[in-house]
Amino acid sequence: MVYYSKPRAEFVTGDGPLDDAAITASFKGICEAASGCLLEIAQREVGTIFGDLERGRRYVRLAREAVDAFWRP
C-alpha cells in the first residue's frame, strides 16, 4: 500500500519566517498515518519562496527529519 501526501504549500510559501513547530507537527501526522505503508510526499503548488533558497532547504530538512523520526515502514 502507498500513502501519498501533498502537504499544504502555505507552510513554505507563507509570508514571514518558517514555523518550524507547525511544519514538524504536520509532517509528524503524515508520517504516523503512513506508517506501515510506502510513503510518497510531493510538495506542489509552491509559487514562491521569495527567492530564498535557504527557505526551501530548511523546509526539506524539517520534512526529512520528521520522516526519519516518525515514519515506520
PDB file of N, CA, C, O and CB in Angstrom:
ATOM      1  N   MET A   1       0.843  -1.173   0.000  1.00  0.00           N
ATOM      2  CA  MET A   1       0.000   0.000   0.000  1.00  0.00           C
ATOM      3  C   MET A   1       0.895   1.245   0.000  1.00  0.00           C
ATOM      4  O   MET A   1       1.940   1.270   0.650  1.00  0.00           O
ATOM      5  CB  MET A   1      -0.963  -0.006   1.224  1.00  0.00           C
ATOM      6  N   VAL A   2       0.477   2.253  -0.723  1.00  0.00           N
ATOM      7  CA  VAL A   2       1.218   3.515  -0.807  1.00  0.00           C
ATOM      8  C   VAL A   2       0.386   4.619  -0.173  1.00  0.00           C
ATOM      9  O   VAL A   2      -0.806   4.745  -0.452  1.00  0.00           O
ATOM     10  CB  VAL A   2       1.568   3.868  -2.286  1.00  0.00           C
ATOM     11  N   TYR A   3       1.012   5.412   0.671  1.00  0.00           N
ATOM     12  CA  TYR A   3       0.383   6.585   1.259  1.00  0.00           C
ATOM     13  C   TYR A   3       0.983   7.796   0.555  1.00  0.00           C
ATOM     14  O   TYR A   3       2.190   8.031   0.625  1.00  0.00           O
ATOM     15  CB  TYR A   3       0.598   6.648   2.827  1.00  0.00           C
ATOM     16  N   TYR A   4       0.132   8.563  -0.123  1.00  0.00           N
ATOM     17  CA  TYR A   4       0.582   9.726  -0.882  1.00  0.00           C
ATOM     18  C   TYR A   4       0.134  10.980  -0.149  1.00  0.00           C
ATOM     19  O   TYR A   4      -1.031  11.104   0.226  1.00  0.00           O
ATOM     20  CB  TYR A   4       0.028   9.703  -2.343  1.00  0.00           C
ATOM     21  N   SER A   5       1.044  11.892   0.051  1.00  0.00           N
ATOM     22  CA  SER A   5       0.719  13.132   0.748  1.00  0.00           C
ATOM     23  C   SER A   5       1.171  14.340  -0.052  1.00  0.00           C
ATOM     24  O   SER A   5       2.250  14.354  -0.643  1.00  0.00           O
ATOM     25  CB  SER A   5       1.359  13.151   2.131  1.00  0.00           C
ATOM     26  N   LYS A   6       0.327  15.342  -0.054  1.00  0.00           N
ATOM     27  CA  LYS A   6       0.665  16.624  -0.660  1.00  0.00           C
ATOM     28  C   LYS A   6       0.485  17.688   0.436  1.00  0.00           C
ATOM     29  O   LYS A   6      -0.613  18.213   0.617  1.00  0.00           O
ATOM     30  CB  LYS A   6      -0.242  16.930  -1.941  1.00  0.00           C
ATOM     31  N   PRO A   7       1.564  18.000   1.164  1.00  0.00           N
ATOM     32  CA  PRO A   7       1.461  18.971   2.259  1.00  0.00           C
ATOM     33  C   PRO A   7       1.012  20.348   1.762  1.00  0.00           C
ATOM     34  O   PRO A   7       1.185  20.700   0.595  1.00  0.00           O
ATOM     35  CB  PRO A   7       2.807  19.093   2.979  1.00  0.00           C
ATOM     36  N   ARG A   8       0.441  21.097   2.672  1.00  0.00           N
ATOM     37  CA  ARG A   8      -0.015  22.448   2.353  1.00  0.00           C
ATOM     38  C   ARG A   8       1.165  23.323   1.927  1.00  0.00           C
ATOM     39  O   ARG A   8       2.187  23.376   2.610  1.00  0.00           O
ATOM     40  CB  ARG A   8      -0.740  23.074   3.564  1.00  0.00           C
ATOM     41  N   ALA A   9       1.015  23.994   0.813  1.00  0.00           N
ATOM     42  CA  ALA A   9       2.076  24.861   0.298  1.00  0.00           C
ATOM     43  C   ALA A   9       2.323  26.062   1.207  1.00  0.00           C
ATOM     44  O   ALA A   9       3.425  26.612   1.221  1.00  0.00           O
ATOM     45  CB  ALA A   9       1.726  25.339  -1.104  1.00  0.00           C
ATOM     46  N   GLU A  10       1.322  26.468   1.954  1.00  0.00           N
ATOM     47  CA  GLU A  10       1.448  27.652   2.805  1.00  0.00           C
ATOM     48  C   GLU A  10       2.571  27.528   3.830  1.00  0.00           C
ATOM     49  O   GLU A  10       3.115  28.534   4.286  1.00  0.00           O
ATOM     50  CB  GLU A  10       0.143  27.911   3.519  1.00  0.00           C
ATOM     51  N   PHE A  11       2.917  26.294   4.189  1.00  0.00           N
ATOM     52  CA  PHE A  11       3.999  26.126   5.160  1.00  0.00           C
ATOM     53  C   PHE A  11       5.310  26.699   4.646  1.00  0.00           C
ATOM     54  O   PHE A  11       6.118  27.194   5.432  1.00  0.00           O
ATOM     55  CB  PHE A  11       4.178  24.654   5.500  1.00  0.00           C
ATOM     56  N   VAL A  12       5.530  26.638   3.354  1.00  0.00           N
ATOM     57  CA  VAL A  12       6.797  27.114   2.788  1.00  0.00           C
ATOM     58  C   VAL A  12       6.630  28.427   2.028  1.00  0.00           C
ATOM     59  O   VAL A  12       7.601  29.165   1.860  1.00  0.00           O
ATOM     60  CB  VAL A  12       7.385  26.057   1.861  1.00  0.00           C
ATOM     61  N   THR A  13       5.428  28.729   1.570  1.00  0.00           N
ATOM     62  CA  THR A  13       5.234  29.933   0.754  1.00  0.00           C
ATOM     63  C   THR A  13       4.645  31.112   1.521  1.00  0.00           C
ATOM     64  O   THR A  13       4.562  32.212   0.976  1.00  0.00           O
ATOM     65  CB  THR A  13       4.344  29.613  -0.402  1.00  0.00           C
ATOM     66  N   GLY A  14       4.235  30.908   2.770  1.00  0.00           N
ATOM     67  CA  GLY A  14       3.625  31.998   3.530  1.00  0.00           C
ATOM     68  C   GLY A  14       4.626  33.096   3.854  1.00  0.00           C
ATOM     69  O   GLY A  14       5.835  32.868   3.889  1.00  0.00           O
ATOM     70  N   ASP A  15       4.094  34.294   4.091  1.00  0.00           N
ATOM     71  CA  ASP A  15       4.940  35.422   4.491  1.00  0.00           C
ATOM     72  C   ASP A  15       5.584  35.145   5.841  1.00  0.00           C
ATOM     73  O   ASP A  15       5.049  34.397   6.659  1.00  0.00           O
ATOM     74  CB  ASP A  15       4.120  36.728   4.548  1.00  0.00           C
ATOM     75  N   GLY A  16       6.714  35.745   6.055  1.00  0.00           N
ATOM     76  CA  GLY A  16       7.382  35.644   7.342  1.00  0.00           C
ATOM     77  C   GLY A  16       8.240  34.402   7.449  1.00  0.00           C
ATOM     78  O   GLY A  16       8.378  33.635   6.495  1.00  0.00           O
ATOM     79  N   PRO A  17       8.813  34.216   8.622  1.00  0.00           N
ATOM     80  CA  PRO A  17       9.704  33.072   8.820  1.00  0.00           C
ATOM     81  C   PRO A  17       8.927  31.754   8.820  1.00  0.00           C
ATOM     82  O   PRO A  17       7.721  31.728   9.068  1.00  0.00           O
ATOM     83  CB  PRO A  17      10.478  33.225  10.133  1.00  0.00           C
ATOM     84  N   LEU A  18       9.634  30.677   8.542  1.00  0.00           N
ATOM     85  CA  LEU A  18       9.012  29.358   8.612  1.00  0.00           C
ATOM     86  C   LEU A  18       8.620  29.061  10.054  1.00  0.00           C
ATOM     87  O   LEU A  18       9.318  29.445  10.993  1.00  0.00           O
ATOM     88  CB  LEU A  18       9.967  28.262   8.066  1.00  0.00           C
ATOM     89  N   ASP A  19       7.509  28.381  10.214  1.00  0.00           N
ATOM     90  CA  ASP A  19       7.046  27.952  11.533  1.00  0.00           C
ATOM     91  C   ASP A  19       7.495  26.507  11.714  1.00  0.00           C
ATOM     92  O   ASP A  19       6.767  25.572  11.380  1.00  0.00           O
ATOM     93  CB  ASP A  19       5.477  28.096  11.683  1.00  0.00           C
ATOM     94  N   ASP A  20       8.697  26.338  12.244  1.00  0.00           N
ATOM     95  CA  ASP A  20       9.285  25.005  12.372  1.00  0.00           C
ATOM     96  C   ASP A  20       8.359  24.046  13.113  1.00  0.00           C
ATOM     97  O   ASP A  20       8.198  22.897  12.701  1.00  0.00           O
ATOM     98  CB  ASP A  20      10.623  25.090  13.093  1.00  0.00           C
ATOM     99  N   ALA A  21       7.751  24.510  14.199  1.00  0.00           N
ATOM    100  CA  ALA A  21       6.895  23.633  15.007  1.00  0.00           C
ATOM    101  C   ALA A  21       5.676  23.169  14.213  1.00  0.00           C
ATOM    102  O   ALA A  21       5.310  21.996  14.281  1.00  0.00           O
ATOM    103  CB  ALA A  21       6.443  24.356  16.287  1.00  0.00           C
ATOM    104  N   ALA A  22       5.047  24.064  13.465  1.00  0.00           N
ATOM    105  CA  ALA A  22       3.877  23.698  12.674  1.00  0.00           C
ATOM    106  C   ALA A  22       4.250  22.751  11.538  1.00  0.00           C
ATOM    107  O   ALA A  22       3.514  21.808  11.246  1.00  0.00           O
ATOM    108  CB  ALA A  22       3.206  24.949  12.113  1.00  0.00           C
ATOM    109  N   ILE A  23       5.375  22.996  10.906  1.00  0.00           N
ATOM    110  CA  ILE A  23       5.837  22.133   9.810  1.00  0.00           C
ATOM    111  C   ILE A  23       6.139  20.740  10.353  1.00  0.00           C
ATOM    112  O   ILE A  23       5.714  19.740   9.776  1.00  0.00           O
ATOM    113  CB  ILE A  23       7.099  22.735   9.117  1.00  0.00           C
ATOM    114  N   THR A  24       6.869  20.675  11.456  1.00  0.00           N
ATOM    115  CA  THR A  24       7.207  19.382  12.049  1.00  0.00           C
ATOM    116  C   THR A  24       5.948  18.646  12.489  1.00  0.00           C
ATOM    117  O   THR A  24       5.838  17.439  12.272  1.00  0.00           O
ATOM    118  CB  THR A  24       8.155  19.568  13.242  1.00  0.00           C
ATOM    119  N   ALA A  25       5.004  19.343  13.097  1.00  0.00           N
ATOM    120  CA  ALA A  25       3.756  18.706  13.538  1.00  0.00           C
ATOM    121  C   ALA A  25       2.977  18.150  12.350  1.00  0.00           C
ATOM    122  O   ALA A  25       2.416  17.057  12.425  1.00  0.00           O
ATOM    123  CB  ALA A  25       2.884  19.709  14.317  1.00  0.00           C
ATOM    124  N   SER A  26       2.944  18.895  11.267  1.00  0.00           N
ATOM    125  CA  SER A  26       2.242  18.429  10.079  1.00  0.00           C
ATOM    126  C   SER A  26       2.887  17.172   9.517  1.00  0.00           C
ATOM    127  O   SER A  26       2.200  16.194   9.223  1.00  0.00           O
ATOM    128  CB  SER A  26       2.212  19.521   9.020  1.00  0.00           C
ATOM    129  N   PHE A  27       4.201  17.197   9.368  1.00  0.00           N
ATOM    130  CA  PHE A  27       4.899  16.024   8.846  1.00  0.00           C
ATOM    131  C   PHE A  27       4.846  14.852   9.822  1.00  0.00           C
ATOM    132  O   PHE A  27       4.828  13.699   9.392  1.00  0.00           O
ATOM    133  CB  PHE A  27       6.348  16.373   8.534  1.00  0.00           C
ATOM    134  N   LYS A  28       4.821  15.118  11.105  1.00  0.00           N
ATOM    135  CA  LYS A  28       4.670  14.048  12.089  1.00  0.00           C
ATOM    136  C   LYS A  28       3.342  13.330  11.860  1.00  0.00           C
ATOM    137  O   LYS A  28       3.295  12.100  11.834  1.00  0.00           O
ATOM    138  CB  LYS A  28       4.749  14.610  13.537  1.00  0.00           C
ATOM    139  N   GLY A  29       2.269  14.091  11.695  1.00  0.00           N
ATOM    140  CA  GLY A  29       0.957  13.495  11.447  1.00  0.00           C
ATOM    141  C   GLY A  29       0.932  12.675  10.170  1.00  0.00           C
ATOM    142  O   GLY A  29       0.364  11.583  10.136  1.00  0.00           O
ATOM    143  N   ILE A  30       1.543  13.198   9.129  1.00  0.00           N
ATOM    144  CA  ILE A  30       1.623  12.470   7.859  1.00  0.00           C
ATOM    145  C   ILE A  30       2.383  11.168   8.054  1.00  0.00           C
ATOM    146  O   ILE A  30       1.934  10.110   7.613  1.00  0.00           O
ATOM    147  CB  ILE A  30       2.304  13.332   6.770  1.00  0.00           C
ATOM    148  N   CYS A  31       3.526  11.243   8.711  1.00  0.00           N
ATOM    149  CA  CYS A  31       4.379  10.065   8.890  1.00  0.00           C
ATOM    150  C   CYS A  31       3.709   9.010   9.754  1.00  0.00           C
ATOM    151  O   CYS A  31       3.807   7.819   9.458  1.00  0.00           O
ATOM    152  CB  CYS A  31       5.707  10.465   9.509  1.00  0.00           C
ATOM    153  N   GLU A  32       3.044   9.420  10.796  1.00  0.00           N
ATOM    154  CA  GLU A  32       2.362   8.459  11.651  1.00  0.00           C
ATOM    155  C   GLU A  32       1.208   7.791  10.904  1.00  0.00           C
ATOM    156  O   GLU A  32       0.991   6.588  11.045  1.00  0.00           O
ATOM    157  CB  GLU A  32       1.847   9.147  12.921  1.00  0.00           C
ATOM    158  N   ALA A  33       0.473   8.563  10.116  1.00  0.00           N
ATOM    159  CA  ALA A  33      -0.625   7.993   9.331  1.00  0.00           C
ATOM    160  C   ALA A  33      -0.115   7.030   8.269  1.00  0.00           C
ATOM    161  O   ALA A  33      -0.796   6.065   7.924  1.00  0.00           O
ATOM    162  CB  ALA A  33      -1.438   9.102   8.674  1.00  0.00           C
ATOM    163  N   ALA A  34       1.065   7.285   7.758  1.00  0.00           N
ATOM    164  CA  ALA A  34       1.635   6.479   6.675  1.00  0.00           C
ATOM    165  C   ALA A  34       2.450   5.294   7.170  1.00  0.00           C
ATOM    166  O   ALA A  34       2.897   4.480   6.362  1.00  0.00           O
ATOM    167  CB  ALA A  34       2.499   7.342   5.804  1.00  0.00           C
ATOM    168  N   SER A  35       2.652   5.181   8.462  1.00  0.00           N
ATOM    169  CA  SER A  35       3.459   4.073   8.972  1.00  0.00           C
ATOM    170  C   SER A  35       2.843   2.748   8.549  1.00  0.00           C
ATOM    171  O   SER A  35       1.631   2.550   8.629  1.00  0.00           O
ATOM    172  CB  SER A  35       3.584   4.144  10.510  1.00  0.00           C
ATOM    173  N   GLY A  36       3.701   1.852   8.100  1.00  0.00           N
ATOM    174  CA  GLY A  36       3.258   0.567   7.589  1.00  0.00           C
ATOM    175  C   GLY A  36       3.006   0.572   6.094  1.00  0.00           C
ATOM    176  O   GLY A  36       2.719  -0.471   5.506  1.00  0.00           O
ATOM    177  N   CYS A  37       3.110   1.725   5.482  1.00  0.00           N
ATOM    178  CA  CYS A  37       2.905   1.875   4.037  1.00  0.00           C
ATOM    179  C   CYS A  37       4.176   2.437   3.403  1.00  0.00           C
ATOM    180  O   CYS A  37       5.051   2.958   4.094  1.00  0.00           O
ATOM    181  CB  CYS A  37       1.684   2.802   3.737  1.00  0.00           C
ATOM    182  N   LEU A  38       4.261   2.324   2.103  1.00  0.00           N
ATOM    183  CA  LEU A  38       5.259   3.101   1.377  1.00  0.00           C
ATOM    184  C   LEU A  38       4.787   4.544   1.438  1.00  0.00           C
ATOM    185  O   LEU A  38       3.587   4.805   1.365  1.00  0.00           O
ATOM    186  CB  LEU A  38       5.443   2.597  -0.122  1.00  0.00           C
ATOM    187  N   LEU A  39       5.694   5.462   1.567  1.00  0.00           N
ATOM    188  CA  LEU A  39       5.339   6.869   1.725  1.00  0.00           C
ATOM    189  C   LEU A  39       5.887   7.683   0.570  1.00  0.00           C
ATOM    190  O   LEU A  39       7.068   7.597   0.233  1.00  0.00           O
ATOM    191  CB  LEU A  39       5.862   7.418   3.057  1.00  0.00           C
ATOM    192  N   GLU A  40       5.016   8.470  -0.028  1.00  0.00           N
ATOM    193  CA  GLU A  40       5.426   9.410  -1.077  1.00  0.00           C
ATOM    194  C   GLU A  40       4.908  10.784  -0.694  1.00  0.00           C
ATOM    195  O   GLU A  40       3.720  10.964  -0.425  1.00  0.00           O
ATOM    196  CB  GLU A  40       4.889   8.977  -2.492  1.00  0.00           C
ATOM    197  N   ILE A  41       5.810  11.746  -0.672  1.00  0.00           N
ATOM    198  CA  ILE A  41       5.448  13.125  -0.367  1.00  0.00           C
ATOM    199  C   ILE A  41       5.794  13.969  -1.578  1.00  0.00           C
ATOM    200  O   ILE A  41       6.926  13.947  -2.061  1.00  0.00           O
ATOM    201  CB  ILE A  41       6.179  13.647   0.916  1.00  0.00           C
ATOM    202  N   ALA A  42       4.814  14.710  -2.064  1.00  0.00           N
ATOM    203  CA  ALA A  42       5.035  15.586  -3.210  1.00  0.00           C
ATOM    204  C   ALA A  42       4.640  16.999  -2.811  1.00  0.00           C
ATOM    205  O   ALA A  42       3.472  17.270  -2.534  1.00  0.00           O
ATOM    206  CB  ALA A  42       4.227  15.106  -4.461  1.00  0.00           C
ATOM    207  N   GLN A  43       5.602  17.883  -2.782  1.00  0.00           N
ATOM    208  CA  GLN A  43       5.301  19.277  -2.469  1.00  0.00           C
ATOM    209  C   GLN A  43       4.977  19.980  -3.764  1.00  0.00           C
ATOM    210  O   GLN A  43       5.834  20.122  -4.636  1.00  0.00           O
ATOM    211  CB  GLN A  43       6.485  19.975  -1.729  1.00  0.00           C
ATOM    212  N   ARG A  44       3.759  20.414  -3.888  1.00  0.00           N
ATOM    213  CA  ARG A  44       3.302  21.038  -5.126  1.00  0.00           C
ATOM    214  C   ARG A  44       2.796  22.433  -4.838  1.00  0.00           C
ATOM    215  O   ARG A  44       2.664  22.849  -3.687  1.00  0.00           O
ATOM    216  CB  ARG A  44       2.204  20.197  -5.797  1.00  0.00           C
ATOM    217  N   GLU A  45       2.518  23.140  -5.913  1.00  0.00           N
ATOM    218  CA  GLU A  45       1.911  24.465  -5.846  1.00  0.00           C
ATOM    219  C   GLU A  45       2.750  25.461  -5.052  1.00  0.00           C
ATOM    220  O   GLU A  45       2.216  26.345  -4.382  1.00  0.00           O
ATOM    221  CB  GLU A  45       0.539  24.366  -5.238  1.00  0.00           C
ATOM    222  N   VAL A  46       4.052  25.308  -5.135  1.00  0.00           N
ATOM    223  CA  VAL A  46       4.935  26.252  -4.465  1.00  0.00           C
ATOM    224  C   VAL A  46       5.172  27.414  -5.417  1.00  0.00           C
ATOM    225  O   VAL A  46       6.018  27.343  -6.308  1.00  0.00           O
ATOM    226  CB  VAL A  46       6.286  25.578  -4.038  1.00  0.00           C
ATOM    227  N   GLY A  47       4.419  28.477  -5.218  1.00  0.00           N
ATOM    228  CA  GLY A  47       4.501  29.618  -6.118  1.00  0.00           C
ATOM    229  C   GLY A  47       5.756  30.435  -5.933  1.00  0.00           C
ATOM    230  O   GLY A  47       6.340  30.922  -6.901  1.00  0.00           O
ATOM    231  N   THR A  48       6.170  30.584  -4.696  1.00  0.00           N
ATOM    232  CA  THR A  48       7.365  31.378  -4.436  1.00  0.00           C
ATOM    233  C   THR A  48       7.943  31.021  -3.081  1.00  0.00           C
ATOM    234  O   THR A  48       7.219  30.682  -2.145  1.00  0.00           O
ATOM    235  CB  THR A  48       7.050  32.878  -4.506  1.00  0.00           C
ATOM    236  N   ILE A  49       9.211  31.103  -2.999  1.00  0.00           N
ATOM    237  CA  ILE A  49       9.877  31.040  -1.701  1.00  0.00           C
ATOM    238  C   ILE A  49      10.674  32.333  -1.510  1.00  0.00           C
ATOM    239  O   ILE A  49      11.662  32.383  -0.778  1.00  0.00           O
ATOM    240  CB  ILE A  49      10.810  29.776  -1.599  1.00  0.00           C
ATOM    241  N   PHE A  50      10.204  33.371  -2.198  1.00  0.00           N
ATOM    242  CA  PHE A  50      10.742  34.718  -2.060  1.00  0.00           C
ATOM    243  C   PHE A  50      12.207  34.803  -2.470  1.00  0.00           C
ATOM    244  O   PHE A  50      12.961  35.625  -1.949  1.00  0.00           O
ATOM    245  CB  PHE A  50      10.585  35.191  -0.637  1.00  0.00           C
ATOM    246  N   GLY A  51      12.607  33.937  -3.418  1.00  0.00           N
ATOM    247  CA  GLY A  51      13.991  33.938  -3.887  1.00  0.00           C
ATOM    248  C   GLY A  51      14.977  33.459  -2.839  1.00  0.00           C
ATOM    249  O   GLY A  51      16.188  33.614  -2.998  1.00  0.00           O
ATOM    250  N   ASP A  52      14.461  32.880  -1.774  1.00  0.00           N
ATOM    251  CA  ASP A  52      15.291  32.459  -0.648  1.00  0.00           C
ATOM    252  C   ASP A  52      15.492  30.946  -0.700  1.00  0.00           C
ATOM    253  O   ASP A  52      14.680  30.188  -0.170  1.00  0.00           O
ATOM    254  CB  ASP A  52      14.649  32.881   0.703  1.00  0.00           C
ATOM    255  N   LEU A  53      16.577  30.511  -1.341  1.00  0.00           N
ATOM    256  CA  LEU A  53      16.829  29.080  -1.475  1.00  0.00           C
ATOM    257  C   LEU A  53      17.016  28.407  -0.126  1.00  0.00           C
ATOM    258  O   LEU A  53      16.662  27.238   0.030  1.00  0.00           O
ATOM    259  CB  LEU A  53      18.048  28.843  -2.337  1.00  0.00           C
ATOM    260  N   GLU A  54      17.556  29.108   0.840  1.00  0.00           N
ATOM    261  CA  GLU A  54      17.731  28.524   2.172  1.00  0.00           C
ATOM    262  C   GLU A  54      16.377  28.174   2.800  1.00  0.00           C
ATOM    263  O   GLU A  54      16.275  27.211   3.559  1.00  0.00           O
ATOM    264  CB  GLU A  54      18.504  29.495   3.086  1.00  0.00           C
ATOM    265  N   ARG A  55      15.353  28.946   2.488  1.00  0.00           N
ATOM    266  CA  ARG A  55      13.998  28.668   2.975  1.00  0.00           C
ATOM    267  C   ARG A  55      13.552  27.284   2.495  1.00  0.00           C
ATOM    268  O   ARG A  55      13.025  26.490   3.273  1.00  0.00           O
ATOM    269  CB  ARG A  55      12.999  29.764   2.490  1.00  0.00           C
ATOM    270  N   GLY A  56      13.767  27.007   1.220  1.00  0.00           N
ATOM    271  CA  GLY A  56      13.416  25.708   0.663  1.00  0.00           C
ATOM    272  C   GLY A  56      14.247  24.596   1.268  1.00  0.00           C
ATOM    273  O   GLY A  56      13.727  23.525   1.582  1.00  0.00           O
ATOM    274  N   ARG A  57      15.521  24.841   1.431  1.00  0.00           N
ATOM    275  CA  ARG A  57      16.410  23.832   2.030  1.00  0.00           C
ATOM    276  C   ARG A  57      15.990  23.505   3.465  1.00  0.00           C
ATOM    277  O   ARG A  57      15.976  22.343   3.872  1.00  0.00           O
ATOM    278  CB  ARG A  57      17.870  24.327   2.011  1.00  0.00           C
ATOM    279  N   ARG A  58      15.656  24.530   4.208  1.00  0.00           N
ATOM    280  CA  ARG A  58      15.252  24.330   5.608  1.00  0.00           C
ATOM    281  C   ARG A  58      13.948  23.540   5.680  1.00  0.00           C
ATOM    282  O   ARG A  58      13.806  22.652   6.520  1.00  0.00           O
ATOM    283  CB  ARG A  58      15.092  25.690   6.331  1.00  0.00           C
ATOM    284  N   TYR A  59      13.003  23.858   4.807  1.00  0.00           N
ATOM    285  CA  TYR A  59      11.731  23.141   4.766  1.00  0.00           C
ATOM    286  C   TYR A  59      11.963  21.660   4.474  1.00  0.00           C
ATOM    287  O   TYR A  59      11.388  20.799   5.139  1.00  0.00           O
ATOM    288  CB  TYR A  59      10.798  23.756   3.706  1.00  0.00           C
ATOM    289  N   VAL A  60      12.795  21.366   3.494  1.00  0.00           N
ATOM    290  CA  VAL A  60      13.099  19.974   3.144  1.00  0.00           C
ATOM    291  C   VAL A  60      13.813  19.284   4.307  1.00  0.00           C
ATOM    292  O   VAL A  60      13.540  18.118   4.595  1.00  0.00           O
ATOM    293  CB  VAL A  60      13.970  19.909   1.861  1.00  0.00           C
ATOM    294  N   ARG A  61      14.711  19.983   4.966  1.00  0.00           N
ATOM    295  CA  ARG A  61      15.412  19.404   6.113  1.00  0.00           C
ATOM    296  C   ARG A  61      14.429  19.040   7.221  1.00  0.00           C
ATOM    297  O   ARG A  61      14.540  17.968   7.816  1.00  0.00           O
ATOM    298  CB  ARG A  61      16.473  20.381   6.646  1.00  0.00           C
ATOM    299  N   LEU A  62      13.470  19.918   7.504  1.00  0.00           N
ATOM    300  CA  LEU A  62      12.460  19.630   8.524  1.00  0.00           C
ATOM    301  C   LEU A  62      11.619  18.413   8.133  1.00  0.00           C
ATOM    302  O   LEU A  62      11.296  17.573   8.972  1.00  0.00           O
ATOM    303  CB  LEU A  62      11.553  20.854   8.740  1.00  0.00           C
ATOM    304  N   ALA A  63      11.271  18.333   6.852  1.00  0.00           N
ATOM    305  CA  ALA A  63      10.491  17.189   6.369  1.00  0.00           C
ATOM    306  C   ALA A  63      11.280  15.893   6.531  1.00  0.00           C
ATOM    307  O   ALA A  63      10.743  14.896   7.014  1.00  0.00           O
ATOM    308  CB  ALA A  63      10.094  17.389   4.893  1.00  0.00           C
ATOM    309  N   ARG A  64      12.531  15.903   6.137  1.00  0.00           N
ATOM    310  CA  ARG A  64      13.364  14.701   6.240  1.00  0.00           C
ATOM    311  C   ARG A  64      13.556  14.277   7.695  1.00  0.00           C
ATOM    312  O   ARG A  64      13.505  13.089   8.014  1.00  0.00           O
ATOM    313  CB  ARG A  64      14.728  14.943   5.583  1.00  0.00           C
ATOM    314  N   GLU A  65      13.772  15.242   8.563  1.00  0.00           N
ATOM    315  CA  GLU A  65      13.938  14.919   9.977  1.00  0.00           C
ATOM    316  C   GLU A  65      12.674  14.271  10.537  1.00  0.00           C
ATOM    317  O   GLU A  65      12.760  13.326  11.322  1.00  0.00           O
ATOM    318  CB  GLU A  65      14.286  16.181  10.779  1.00  0.00           C
ATOM    319  N   ALA A  66      11.505  14.767  10.143  1.00  0.00           N
ATOM    320  CA  ALA A  66      10.242  14.185  10.603  1.00  0.00           C
ATOM    321  C   ALA A  66      10.072  12.769  10.066  1.00  0.00           C
ATOM    322  O   ALA A  66       9.642  11.878  10.798  1.00  0.00           O
ATOM    323  CB  ALA A  66       9.055  15.060  10.172  1.00  0.00           C
ATOM    324  N   VAL A  67      10.400  12.558   8.812  1.00  0.00           N
ATOM    325  CA  VAL A  67      10.300  11.214   8.237  1.00  0.00           C
ATOM    326  C   VAL A  67      11.222  10.261   9.002  1.00  0.00           C
ATOM    327  O   VAL A  67      10.816   9.156   9.363  1.00  0.00           O
ATOM    328  CB  VAL A  67      10.662  11.229   6.719  1.00  0.00           C
ATOM    329  N   ASP A  68      12.440  10.683   9.244  1.00  0.00           N
ATOM    330  CA  ASP A  68      13.393   9.839   9.973  1.00  0.00           C
ATOM    331  C   ASP A  68      12.894   9.519  11.388  1.00  0.00           C
ATOM    332  O   ASP A  68      13.089   8.409  11.882  1.00  0.00           O
ATOM    333  CB  ASP A  68      14.763  10.531  10.045  1.00  0.00           C
ATOM    334  N   ALA A  69      12.263  10.479  12.020  1.00  0.00           N
ATOM    335  CA  ALA A  69      11.840  10.317  13.420  1.00  0.00           C
ATOM    336  C   ALA A  69      10.510   9.582  13.574  1.00  0.00           C
ATOM    337  O   ALA A  69      10.332   8.837  14.537  1.00  0.00           O
ATOM    338  CB  ALA A  69      11.734  11.669  14.077  1.00  0.00           C
ATOM    339  N   PHE A  70       9.572   9.777  12.645  1.00  0.00           N
ATOM    340  CA  PHE A  70       8.198   9.350  12.900  1.00  0.00           C
ATOM    341  C   PHE A  70       7.623   8.296  11.945  1.00  0.00           C
ATOM    342  O   PHE A  70       6.622   7.660  12.275  1.00  0.00           O
ATOM    343  CB  PHE A  70       7.334  10.528  12.861  1.00  0.00           C
ATOM    344  N   TRP A  71       8.221   8.100  10.793  1.00  0.00           N
ATOM    345  CA  TRP A  71       7.667   7.132   9.833  1.00  0.00           C
ATOM    346  C   TRP A  71       8.279   5.775  10.060  1.00  0.00           C
ATOM    347  O   TRP A  71       9.496   5.649  10.201  1.00  0.00           O
ATOM    348  CB  TRP A  71       7.908   7.585   8.381  1.00  0.00           C
ATOM    349  N   ARG A  72       7.448   4.769  10.096  1.00  0.00           N
ATOM    350  CA  ARG A  72       7.910   3.392  10.231  1.00  0.00           C
ATOM    351  C   ARG A  72       7.409   2.594   9.037  1.00  0.00           C
ATOM    352  O   ARG A  72       6.201   2.457   8.843  1.00  0.00           O
ATOM    353  CB  ARG A  72       7.424   2.759  11.570  1.00  0.00           C
ATOM    354  N   PRO A  73       8.338   2.063   8.231  1.00  0.00           N
ATOM    355  CA  PRO A  73       7.918   1.316   7.018  1.00  0.00           C
ATOM    356  C   PRO A  73       7.107   0.064   7.353  1.00  0.00           C
ATOM    357  O   PRO A  73       6.687  -0.659   6.450  1.00  0.00           O
ATOM    358  CB  PRO A  73       9.148   0.913   6.195  1.00  0.00           C
TER     359      PRO A  73
END
